[in-house]
Amino acid sequence: MTDLLAGKIALVTGGSRGLGKSISIALAEAGAIVAVNYANNQADAEQTVELIRELGGQAVAIQGDITDEEAVDNLVRRAEAEAGGTIDILVNNATGPQPEVSIDESTWSDYLDQLDFFVKAPLLLTKAVLPGMKMKKSGRIINIGSEVVQLGNAHFANYVTAKSAQIGMTRSWASELGPFGITVNLINPGFIPVERHEEVAVDVLAQYQNQVPLQRMGEPSDISNTIVFIASDKASFITGQSLSVNGGNTFGV
């Protein structure tokens, strides 16, 4: 445990599994009180909270559909009531199914499904936490993007399009919210195996790893450690940035 984020309250969407779990734990280990949001799997969320408490941190599990405006308002109110203050750090991490479909097979709904998670949800959540951040003249909004924006994966345009939108959204928000002392940044993970990748073939993992300059797969802690830094006062002069954390698999914005 450290005191890097002592006194801060963080909300991590999709915080019960995968990257969200690692992010929740890392923020708590840095001293933040963490609201672990989940959609359906209460058991996983409670397990994450229990692990945080065993490590000496503070956390609470809160259910909420982040694509529904009323549910988001309730989620934020509950998180702030449980934590005893307003949200200082928002990590827009949650995701839904990510089907790979060709252009020929795609429907507009396939695109809207991804935009709901990666554009609509962050907007609803950011609007809900802004009053507290503006009052404090301080805040951290951290969006989780993806390296696919630079790779342009085939048969994945629905997902790539929504993730691409996050770049412009992040930059525009950073410009608007900067005068309030609120930073907005985008973290782009590479391919980091978590629970939902358990069935990915070994040769697929090896092929990806071989093209990464650092010659290894990323780990959840690579992302969560970056987020702890961006959430801290040490990153107070960093905003509007799109940072890829993928071992050098991509370069540029």
C-alpha positions in Angstrom: 0.0 0.0 0.0 1.1 3.6 -0.8 -0.4 7.0 -0.2 -0.1 8.2 -3.8 -3.9 8.4 -4.1 -4.7 8.8 -0.4 -8.0 10.6 0.1 -9.2 10.0 -3.5 -12.4 8.2 -4.5 -12.2 6.2 -7.7 -15.0 4.6 -9.8 -13.9 1.8 -12.2 -16.5 0.6 -14.6 -16.3 -3.1 -15.4 -14.1 -3.3 -12.4 -14.7 -6.9 -11.3 -12.8 -8.9 -13.9 -9.9 -8.7 -16.3 -8.2 -5.3 -16.7 -10.9 -3.7 -14.6 -10.0 -5.9 -11.6 -6.3 -5.1 -11.9 -7.1 -1.4 -12.2 -9.4 -1.5 -9.1 -6.8 -3.3 -7.0 -3.9 -1.0 -8.1 -5.9 2.2 -7.3 -6.8 0.8 -3.9 -3.2 -0.2 -3.2 -2.3 3.4 -4.0 -4.7 4.6 -1.3 -7.9 5.3 -3.2 -11.3 4.2 -2.1 -12.6 2.3 -5.1 -16.1 1.7 -6.3 -16.0 -1.5 -8.3 -18.8 -1.3 -10.8 -20.2 -4.5 -12.4 -23.1 -5.3 -14.7 -24.3 -8.8 -13.8 -21.6 -10.8 -12.0 -21.9 -9.8 -8.3 -19.8 -12.7 -7.1 -16.7 -11.6 -9.1 -17.2 -8.0 -7.9 -17.5 -9.0 -4.3 -14.4 -11.2 -4.7 -12.4 -8.2 -6.1 -13.6 -6.1 -3.2 -12.7 -8.8 -0.7 -9.2 -9.1 -2.2 -8.7 -5.3 -1.9 -9.8 -5.4 1.7 -7.4 -8.3 2.5 -4.6 -6.1 1.0 -5.6 -3.3 3.4 -7.5 -1.2 0.9 -11.0 0.2 0.8 -13.6 -0.8 -1.8 -17.3 -1.4 -2.5 -19.1 -3.3 -5.2 -21.9 -1.4 -7.0 -24.1 -2.8 -9.8 -25.2 -0.6 -12.6 -25.8 -0.6 -16.4 -23.5 2.1 -17.6 -25.4 2.5 -20.9 -28.6 3.6 -19.1 -28.7 7.3 -17.9 -30.9 6.6 -14.8 -28.8 3.6 -13.8 -25.6 5.7 -14.2 -27.0 8.5 -12.0 -27.9 5.9 -9.3 -24.5 4.3 -9.6 -22.6 7.5 -9.1 -24.9 8.6 -6.2 -24.4 5.2 -4.5 -20.7 5.2 -5.0 -20.3 8.7 -3.5 -22.6 7.8 -0.6 -20.7 4.6 0.2 -17.3 6.4 -0.1 -18.3 9.5 1.7 -17.4 12.0 -0.9 -17.5 12.9 -4.6 -15.7 10.9 -7.3 -12.1 12.1 -8.0 -11.1 9.5 -10.5 -13.3 7.9 -13.2 -12.0 5.0 -15.2 -14.2 4.2 -18.2 -13.1 0.6 -18.7 -16.3 -1.5 -19.1 -16.9 -3.3 -22.4 -19.5 -5.6 -23.8 -19.4 -8.4 -26.5 -16.9 -7.7 -29.3 -18.1 -9.7 -32.3 -15.9 -9.8 -35.4 -18.1 -9.3 -38.5 -17.3 -8.5 -42.1 -18.6 -5.3 -43.8 -21.1 -7.4 -45.7 -22.5 -9.0 -42.6 -22.5 -5.8 -40.5 -25.6 -3.9 -39.5 -25.8 -0.4 -38.0 -26.8 -2.0 -34.7 -23.4 -3.8 -34.6 -21.8 -0.3 -34.6 -24.3 1.2 -32.2 -23.7 -1.6 -29.7 -20.0 -0.6 -29.5 -20.7 3.1 -29.5 -23.0 2.6 -26.5 -20.1 1.2 -24.4 -17.3 3.4 -25.7 -19.0 6.8 -26.4 -22.4 6.9 -24.7 -21.4 5.3 -21.4 -18.3 7.5 -20.9 -20.5 10.5 -21.7 -23.2 9.6 -19.1 -20.6 8.8 -16.5 -18.6 11.9 -17.0 -21.7 14.1 -16.8 -22.6 12.4 -13.6 -19.2 13.0 -11.9 -18.5 16.4 -13.2 -20.4 18.5 -10.6 -18.2 17.1 -7.8 -15.0 17.5 -9.9 -15.8 21.0 -10.9 -16.6 21.9 -7.3 -13.2 20.6 -6.2 -11.4 22.1 -9.3 -9.8 18.8 -9.7 -10.4 15.4 -11.3 -9.2 12.6 -13.5 -11.1 11.0 -16.3 -9.3 8.1 -17.8 -10.8 6.4 -20.9 -9.6 2.9 -21.9 -9.1 2.7 -25.7 -7.3 0.1 -27.7 -4.3 -0.4 -30.1 -6.8 -1.6 -32.7 -7.3 2.0 -33.8 -3.8 2.0 -35.2 -3.8 -1.6 -36.3 -7.2 -1.3 -38.2 -8.0 -5.0 -37.7 -10.1 -6.5 -40.5 -13.6 -7.7 -39.7 -13.6 -5.5 -36.6 -14.7 -2.1 -37.9 -17.6 -1.9 -35.5 -15.2 -2.0 -32.5 -12.4 -0.1 -34.2 -14.8 2.7 -35.1 -16.1 3.2 -31.6 -12.6 3.1 -30.1 -11.4 5.6 -32.7 -14.2 8.0 -31.6 -12.7 8.0 -28.1 -9.6 9.8 -29.3 -11.5 12.9 -30.5 -13.8 12.7 -27.5 -10.9 12.6 -25.1 -9.1 15.6 -26.7 -12.3 17.7 -26.9 -13.1 16.9 -23.2 -9.6 17.8 -22.2 -9.8 21.2 -23.8 -13.2 21.9 -22.2 -12.4 20.6 -18.7 -8.8 21.9 -18.4 -9.9 25.2 -16.9 -11.5 23.3 -14.1 -8.4 21.4 -13.2 -9.8 18.2 -14.7 -7.5 16.0 -16.9 -8.8 13.6 -19.5 -6.6 11.0 -21.1 -6.9 7.8 -23.1 -4.9 4.7 -22.4 -4.6 2.2 -25.2 -3.8 -1.4 -24.1 -2.3 -3.9 -26.4 -3.5 -7.5 -26.5 -3.3 -8.5 -22.8 -4.8 -11.9 -22.1 -7.3 -11.9 -19.3 -10.2 -14.3 -18.4 -12.1 -13.8 -21.6 -9.1 -14.8 -23.6 -8.7 -18.3 -22.0 -9.6 -20.1 -25.2 -7.2 -18.1 -27.5 -4.9 -20.6 -29.1 -1.2 -20.7 -28.0 0.0 -20.1 -31.5 -2.1 -16.9 -31.8 -0.5 -15.6 -28.6 3.0 -16.5 -29.9 2.4 -14.8 -33.2 1.3 -11.6 -31.5 4.2 -11.7 -29.0 6.8 -12.2 -31.8 5.7 -8.9 -33.4 6.0 -6.9 -30.2 9.4 -5.1 -29.9 9.7 -5.9 -26.2 9.0 -9.6 -27.1 6.5 -10.3 -24.4 2.8 -10.2 -23.8 1.5 -7.4 -21.8 0.2 -8.0 -18.3 -2.8 -6.4 -16.5 -0.4 -4.6 -14.2 1.2 -2.8 -17.1 -2.1 -1.0 -17.7 -3.1 -0.6 -14.0 0.3 0.9 -13.1 0.0 3.4 -15.9 -3.5 4.4 -14.7 -2.3 4.9 -11.2 0.3 7.3 -12.5 -2.2 9.2 -14.7 -4.6 9.4 -11.8 -2.0 10.8 -9.4 -0.8 14.4 -8.9 2.4 13.4 -10.6 0.5 13.6 -13.9 -1.3 16.9 -13.2 0.2 18.5 -16.4 -0.8 15.6 -18.7 -4.2 15.9 -20.5 -5.7 15.2 -23.9 -3.2 12.4 -24.5 -3.6 9.1 -26.2 -1.0 6.7 -24.7 -0.4 3.2 -26.1 0.8 0.7 -23.5 1.6 -2.3 -25.7 5.4 -2.9 -25.7 5.9 -0.8 -28.8 3.5 -2.8 -31.0 2.3 0.5 -32.4 3.7 4.0 -32.7 2.1 7.4 -33.0 -1.4 8.7 -32.0 
